Amino acid sequence: MKKQQGFTLVELMIVVAIVAILAAIAMPSYSQYVTKSNRADAKVALMKYAQMQESYFVQNMSYAKDLTTGAGGLGLGATVTSENGHYSITMTEVPTNCAGTNVTPCTGYTLTATRAGRQANDDACKTFTIDQLGIRAATDAANAATTACW
């Protein structure tokens, strides 16, 4: 009579337990890696819209007053998101209301990318900003300035 070969139930349970332990260790690291890599979406979007502002300035001797499709805007629509949708993009013109009733041209801007979608839980980098001088800043979930994002 031949002896049967195979794995016992105890051996299989030990292997499953080891795999579960390895997965429990690896998942947080993987999630953190994905969150960190998605931050590039904000950086790319801010640099893209800053470049659009500079092109607008060369043509009009004033920065665009907003990102929308209205007069004096960059023509991007009412809501602007980053390419992968991880951040919403807003803009503040300098001086505020520069294209309102006064005739002062817009001499500056601040673009802000705020976490959204899958990045909503990224407490280390809540917002990214860049202005007309190329000054970059970021805030964490407590709205404190941080240098870990850029």
Secondary structure, 3 states (H helix, E strand, C coil): CCCCCCCCHHHHHHHHHHHHHHHHHHHHHHHHHHHHHHHHHHHHHHHHHHHHHHHHHHHHCCCCCECCCCCCECCCCCCEECCCCCEEEEEEEECCCCCCCCCCCCCEEEEEEEECHHHHHCCCCCEEEEECCCCEEEECCCCCECCCCC
